């Protein structure tokens, strides 16, 4: 019986919790308030590249005080301290590696621009559903900037990113194999809704999609023209001169291509 009591008492002694004295708690609280004031005060100054480092140093010091005293790590067993610190280091390394990955991927986004590019303004072309040298030239510029990576500069579907895609990008020089046809209106529909490994580009302004469609048809040995019925089916109001105001957001093409390649692996 005495043995059990002794064992119980010893176990109680080994697992008892440390109670932080009120005086120590007040001291730590005052220190935290002081460094909070310091944080607000130094925010009024610009230290250049040191801004982030100073802010993180102050925050780390305050967090350390909270962990050591209010969370009791200073008085806890060494095993628990090691477990806590190891977990904290894991999260830190995870954040560092993630941040480094973001920095590498951000090379594809032009500096000074938002991730989602916004285009707004009046329409560039009257009746963009009608092919003109100007709209075809605009389509070529868009194709060179947006589509060459997958479809290749000659439109043969052999761009640098085509190796990671299944099925392969469309070969625009071939007249067969077009699921929806080769007319500009259906090409615009494909750009809008996407098809197979090609994502939808509905965020691209409508007149840009028409410009791309007109340029793409230039690769083939012949051009299939839209009939009035085709245009009506595509939702075109031929009584109007323009499609309307252009307000849209688009995602960087390099980002889309990378996502497509990963999804098809």
C-alpha positions as CSV (number, residue, x, y, z in Angstrom):
1,X,0.0,0.0,0.0
2,X,2.8,2.4,0.9
3,X,4.6,1.3,-2.3
4,X,1.5,2.3,-4.3
5,X,1.3,5.6,-2.5
6,X,4.9,6.3,-3.1
7,X,4.6,5.4,-6.8
8,X,1.6,7.6,-7.1
9,X,3.3,10.4,-5.4
10,X,6.4,10.1,-7.5
11,X,4.3,10.0,-10.7
12,X,2.4,13.1,-9.6
13,X,5.7,14.9,-8.9
14,X,7.1,14.0,-12.3
15,X,4.0,15.2,-14.2
16,X,3.1,18.3,-12.2
17,X,2.6,21.5,-14.3
18,X,4.6,24.6,-13.7
19,X,2.5,27.6,-12.8
20,X,3.9,30.9,-14.1
21,X,4.2,33.4,-11.3
22,X,2.0,36.5,-11.7
23,X,5.0,38.8,-11.5
24,X,6.8,36.9,-14.3
25,X,3.7,37.0,-16.4
26,X,3.3,40.7,-16.0
27,X,7.0,41.2,-16.9
28,X,6.6,39.2,-20.1
29,X,3.4,41.0,-20.9
30,X,5.1,44.4,-20.5
31,X,8.0,43.3,-22.7
32,X,5.6,42.2,-25.4
33,X,3.7,45.5,-25.3
34,X,7.1,47.3,-25.5
35,X,8.1,45.4,-28.6
36,X,4.7,46.0,-30.1
37,X,5.3,49.7,-29.7
38,X,8.7,49.2,-31.3
39,X,7.1,47.4,-34.2
40,X,4.6,50.3,-34.8
41,X,7.4,52.9,-34.3
42,X,9.9,51.4,-36.8
43,X,7.1,51.0,-39.4
44,X,7.4,54.8,-39.9
45,X,10.9,54.4,-41.3
46,X,12.1,52.8,-44.5
47,X,15.1,50.6,-44.1
48,X,15.0,49.3,-47.6
49,X,15.8,45.6,-47.8
50,X,16.1,45.5,-44.0
51,X,12.4,46.2,-43.5
52,X,11.4,42.5,-43.8
53,X,14.4,41.3,-41.7
54,X,13.7,43.7,-38.9
55,X,10.0,43.0,-38.8
56,X,10.6,39.2,-38.7
57,X,13.3,39.6,-36.0
58,X,10.9,41.5,-33.7
59,X,8.1,39.0,-34.4
60,X,10.4,36.0,-33.8
61,X,11.5,37.5,-30.5
62,X,7.9,38.1,-29.3
63,X,6.8,34.6,-30.4
64,X,9.8,33.1,-28.6
65,X,8.7,34.8,-25.3
66,X,5.2,33.5,-25.7
67,X,6.4,30.0,-26.4
68,X,8.9,29.9,-23.6
69,X,6.8,31.4,-20.8
70,X,3.1,31.5,-21.6
71,X,3.2,28.1,-23.4
72,X,5.6,26.7,-20.7
73,X,8.4,25.4,-23.0
74,X,11.0,26.8,-20.6
75,X,9.7,24.6,-17.8
76,X,8.6,21.6,-19.9
77,X,10.6,18.4,-20.4
78,X,13.4,18.5,-23.0
79,X,11.7,15.9,-25.1
80,X,8.7,18.1,-25.6
81,X,10.9,21.1,-26.4
82,X,12.7,19.1,-29.0
83,X,9.5,17.9,-30.6
84,X,8.1,21.4,-30.7
85,X,11.2,23.0,-32.2
86,X,11.5,20.2,-34.8
87,X,7.9,20.8,-35.9
88,X,8.6,24.5,-36.1
89,X,11.7,23.9,-38.2
90,X,9.8,21.6,-40.5
91,X,7.2,24.3,-41.1
92,X,9.9,26.9,-41.6
93,X,11.7,24.8,-44.2
94,X,8.4,24.1,-45.9
95,X,7.6,27.8,-46.2
96,X,11.1,28.6,-47.5
97,X,11.0,25.9,-50.2
98,X,7.5,27.0,-51.2
99,X,8.6,30.7,-51.3
100,X,11.6,29.7,-53.4
101,X,9.3,27.8,-55.8
102,X,7.1,30.8,-56.2
103,X,10.1,33.0,-57.0
104,X,11.2,30.6,-59.7
105,X,7.7,30.4,-61.3
106,X,7.2,34.2,-61.2
107,X,9.8,34.5,-63.9
108,X,7.0,33.8,-66.4
109,X,5.0,36.8,-65.2
110,X,6.3,40.2,-66.5
111,X,7.5,42.3,-63.7
112,X,5.1,45.1,-62.6
113,X,2.0,43.2,-63.8
114,X,-0.6,41.4,-61.8
115,X,-1.0,37.6,-62.1
116,X,-4.3,38.1,-63.8
117,X,-3.9,40.5,-66.7
118,X,-6.8,42.8,-67.3
119,X,-7.5,44.2,-70.7
120,X,-10.1,46.9,-71.2
121,X,-11.1,49.5,-73.8
122,X,-13.1,49.9,-77.0
123,X,-13.1,47.3,-79.7
124,X,-10.0,47.3,-82.0
125,X,-11.8,46.2,-85.2
126,X,-15.2,46.6,-86.9
127,X,-16.9,43.4,-87.7
128,X,-14.1,41.1,-86.5
129,X,-15.9,38.1,-87.9
130,X,-14.8,39.3,-91.3
131,X,-11.2,38.6,-92.2
132,X,-9.1,41.6,-93.2
133,X,-5.3,42.0,-93.5
134,X,-5.3,44.0,-90.3
135,X,-7.1,41.5,-88.2
136,X,-5.0,38.6,-89.6
137,X,-1.9,40.5,-88.7
138,X,-3.3,41.1,-85.2
139,X,-4.0,37.3,-85.0
140,X,-0.4,36.5,-86.0
141,X,0.9,38.7,-83.2
142,X,-1.4,37.0,-80.7
143,X,-0.4,33.5,-82.1
144,X,3.3,34.3,-81.8
145,X,2.8,35.4,-78.2
146,X,0.2,32.9,-77.0
147,X,0.2,29.8,-79.1
148,X,3.6,29.1,-80.6
149,X,4.7,27.2,-77.5
150,X,2.2,24.4,-78.2
151,X,1.4,24.7,-81.9
152,X,4.8,25.8,-83.2
153,X,5.6,28.8,-85.3
154,X,4.4,27.0,-88.5
155,X,1.2,25.8,-86.9
156,X,2.2,22.1,-87.2
157,X,1.5,21.3,-83.5
158,X,5.1,20.7,-82.8
159,X,5.9,23.5,-80.3
160,X,8.3,23.0,-77.4
161,X,5.4,22.2,-75.0
162,X,3.8,19.7,-77.3
163,X,6.0,16.8,-76.0
164,X,4.2,16.9,-72.6
165,X,0.6,17.0,-74.1
166,X,-1.7,14.1,-74.9
167,X,-3.4,14.4,-77.3
168,X,-0.9,16.5,-79.3
169,X,-1.8,20.1,-80.2
170,X,-3.7,20.6,-83.5
171,X,-1.8,20.6,-86.7
172,X,-3.3,23.6,-88.5
173,X,-1.7,22.8,-91.8
174,X,-3.8,19.6,-92.1
175,X,-7.3,19.6,-93.4
176,X,-8.5,16.5,-91.7
177,X,-8.9,15.6,-88.0
178,X,-10.8,18.8,-87.1
179,X,-13.4,17.7,-84.6
180,X,-15.5,20.9,-84.9
181,X,-14.5,22.0,-88.4
182,X,-12.1,24.6,-89.8
183,X,-14.5,27.6,-90.1
184,X,-13.5,30.7,-88.1
185,X,-16.7,30.6,-86.1
186,X,-16.1,27.1,-84.8
187,X,-12.5,27.8,-84.1
188,X,-13.6,30.7,-82.0
189,X,-16.0,28.3,-80.2
190,X,-13.1,25.9,-79.6
191,X,-11.0,28.8,-78.2
192,X,-13.9,29.8,-75.9
193,X,-14.8,26.3,-74.6
194,X,-11.5,24.4,-75.0
195,X,-11.0,20.9,-76.4
196,X,-9.1,17.9,-75.3
197,X,-5.7,19.0,-73.9
198,X,-6.3,22.7,-74.9
199,X,-7.9,24.7,-72.1
200,X,-10.6,27.3,-72.6
201,X,-9.5,30.8,-73.4
202,X,-12.9,32.4,-72.7
203,X,-11.1,35.2,-70.9
204,X,-9.4,36.3,-74.1
205,X,-11.3,39.2,-75.6
206,X,-13.8,38.0,-78.3
207,X,-12.2,40.0,-81.1
208,X,-8.8,38.5,-80.2
209,X,-10.3,35.1,-80.5
210,X,-11.7,36.0,-83.9
211,X,-8.3,37.4,-85.0
212,X,-6.6,34.1,-83.9
213,X,-9.2,32.1,-85.8
214,X,-8.7,34.1,-89.0
215,X,-4.9,33.7,-88.7
216,X,-5.1,30.0,-87.9
217,X,-7.1,29.3,-91.1
218,X,-4.2,30.8,-93.1
219,X,-2.1,27.7,-92.3
220,X,-4.3,25.3,-94.2
221,X,-4.3,24.7,-98.0
222,X,-7.8,26.3,-98.2
223,X,-10.0,28.5,-96.1
224,X,-13.5,27.5,-95.0
225,X,-15.6,30.6,-94.8
226,X,-18.6,31.1,-92.4
227,X,-22.1,31.4,-93.8
228,X,-24.6,33.9,-92.3
229,X,-26.2,30.9,-90.6
230,X,-22.8,29.9,-89.1
231,X,-22.3,33.4,-87.7
232,X,-25.8,33.4,-86.2
233,X,-25.2,30.1,-84.6
234,X,-22.0,31.5,-83.1
235,X,-24.0,34.3,-81.5
236,X,-22.8,37.0,-83.8
237,X,-25.1,40.0,-84.5
238,X,-24.1,41.0,-88.0
239,X,-26.2,44.2,-87.8
240,X,-23.6,45.7,-85.4
241,X,-20.2,46.9,-86.4
242,X,-18.3,45.8,-83.2
243,X,-18.6,43.2,-80.6
244,X,-18.6,45.8,-77.8
245,X,-16.5,46.9,-75.0
246,X,-13.6,44.6,-74.1
247,X,-13.2,44.0,-70.3
248,X,-11.6,40.7,-69.4
249,X,-9.0,38.9,-67.3
250,X,-6.5,36.4,-68.5
251,X,-3.9,34.1,-66.9
252,X,-0.3,34.1,-68.1
253,X,0.1,31.6,-70.9
254,X,3.3,30.0,-69.5
255,X,1.4,29.2,-66.3
256,X,-1.5,27.5,-68.3
257,X,1.0,25.5,-70.3
258,X,2.8,24.3,-67.3
259,X,-0.4,23.2,-65.6
260,X,-1.5,21.4,-68.8
261,X,1.8,19.6,-69.0
262,X,1.6,18.4,-65.4
263,X,-2.0,17.3,-65.8
264,X,-1.1,15.1,-68.8
265,X,1.9,13.4,-67.2
